[in-house]
Amino acid sequence: MKSDVADFSLAPQGKKRILWADNDMPVLASIRQRFAKSKPLKGKNVSACLHITAETANLARTLKAGGANVVLCASNPLSTQDDVAASLVKDFQIPVFAVCGENRSTYYKHIYAAIDHKPVITFDDGADLVNELHTSRKKDSFRIIASMEETTTGVIRLRALANAGKLKFPVIAVNDAASKHLFDNRYGTGQSTVDGIIRATDLLMAGSKVVAAGYGWCGRGFAMRARGMGAIVIVTEIDPVKAIEAVMDGFEVMPMAQAAKVGNLFVTLTGNKNVIRAEHFRAMRDGAIVANSGHFNVEIDIPALKKMSKKLNRGVRNHVDEYILKNNKRIFLLAEGRLVNLAAAEGHPASVMDMSFATQALEAEYVVKNEGKLAVAVHNVPIEIEQKVCTLKLRSMSIGIDRLTAEQVEYLASSGEGT
Ligand SMILES: NC(=O)c1ccc[n+]([C@@H]2O[C@H](COP(=O)([O-])OP(=O)(O)OC[C@H]3O[C@@H](n4cnc5c(N)ncnc54)[C@H](O)[C@@H]3O)[C@@H](O)[C@H]2O)c1
């Protein structure tokens, strides 16, 4: 079996991690059991460009149980858990092309290896694989039944492609499913971003002035969790609706130029570029910590930071680089500006990825059932799949909810008076 992983001797540790995560992924496990019997993906070649984590391993196991021939490659050069990658190949016979810390050329070599697998279904976290299927590897796009997209930034890229009339096959905005972003982006990114920052820095959150750039799903989750640990949280936004929401949620809201002067810790969660730039670094206090949890490493203007620094001390702590500005102020950049929750911690907790990846697995079954019927467009996940995932999750937590009575069904469907 062809693959490229860092070190096979790490496999036993990776297997333990995969099985530990599986304990917290009961919804996906129940789908895996069903898939093993009904084989809805039988004989389908699947290439998944995702963060290679223990949770992704359990998604890959589920797709394989459903009869798919699965190959994985990394969706970020720094997020691969090398032990998990080794175990996937050795213990689960799933080829993986991913090495933590790989350079740009290896990163793309791995994506091409996943395309060489001749997939009919693809999964992306950020649309890098689909992007190659629309550029350098156009000739391989004709086979694709559909492609699943896991994150906000990927969906934005795909909608741009569709709007330009260039999309070549149906794609599914899995990120936009309620069973995904409401939980994964908010509670998953919220908790794991705090986790990554603390592991990297040992920062005391209580009393820290924390600036959260962006008050979307991820930003809300992070701001909420940082406040829960006693931080004084300031939010920056460009959308007046989100800004007023942050105000009414009890956060201070101000432009970055102002926040830069007061924050100790800055975290970008916007999906946008150059949110923190030279003028902001210049205004920051000595020792300010800067991190990103948005998809790409473009939210912090690192080239500008390099340019205005007289010295760069790499690795003053694991995942921490010290930039010394010409005025002697120090700025600490975490995880080279890449997703701090995946680079410096373990990404989202398994319990929340259970819902995201259950949505992904059911969606894969759906696109195979509907092969040839989906228009070339960006599709939403059908509501039935969102509800199924939430129902199964509640069941796994032994939580029941009420059902509408016949009278209530009639009442809600009527336009009568409120008597
Ligand atoms: N770290 C992770 O594991 C993880 C998980 C899910 C999503 N993501 C990524 O995080 C990013 C945000 O995702 P989301 O689901 O919260 O998106 P979202 O669209 O819900 O929120 C983004 C917010 O950022 C705001 N924004 C844009 N430009 C800004 C700027 N210059 N200054 C301040 N605010 C600005 C937008 O108005 C919006 O409210 C995306 O790149 C997404 O792919 C990361």
The ligand as a Gaussian input file, in Angstrom:
#p B3LYP/6-31G(d) Opt

LIG

0 1
 N       -9.753000      26.512000      14.029000
 C      -10.618000      25.630000      13.589000
 O      -10.549000      24.442000      13.883000
 C      -11.735000      26.093000      12.716000
 C      -12.974000      25.435000      12.759000
 C      -14.016000      25.931000      11.974000
 C      -13.796000      27.033000      11.146000
 N      -12.545000      27.595000      11.084000
 C      -12.241000      28.745000      10.241000
 O      -12.392000      29.918000      11.056000
 C      -12.747000      31.041000      10.225000
 C      -14.038000      31.657000      10.747000
 O      -15.098000      30.708000      10.632000
 P      -16.584000      31.059000      11.142000
 O      -17.373000      29.812000      10.907000
 O      -16.541000      31.697000      12.472000
 O      -16.978000      32.143000      10.025000
 P      -18.110000      33.285000      10.133000
 O      -18.349000      33.728000       8.747000
 O      -19.249000      32.778000      10.959000
 O      -17.394000      34.441000      10.975000
 C      -16.333000      35.233000      10.511000
 C      -16.529000      36.628000      11.132000
 O      -15.364000      37.402000      10.911000
 C      -15.790000      38.738000      10.621000
 N      -14.703000      39.448000       9.932000
 C      -14.340000      39.389000       8.626000
 N      -13.300000      40.223000       8.394000
 C      -12.998000      40.805000       9.583000
 C      -12.034000      41.745000       9.992000
 N      -11.160000      42.294000       9.126000
 N      -12.017000      42.133000      11.294000
 C      -12.894000      41.633000      12.186000
 N      -13.850000      40.729000      11.857000
 C      -13.891000      40.323000      10.568000
 C      -17.041000      38.544000       9.785000
 O      -17.846000      39.704000       9.778000
 C      -17.717000      37.374000      10.511000
 O      -18.592000      37.799000      11.534000
 C      -12.849000      30.476000       8.813000
 O      -11.612000      30.634000       8.173000
 C      -13.125000      28.992000       9.055000
 O      -12.793000      28.214000       7.949000
 C      -11.534000      27.177000      11.886000

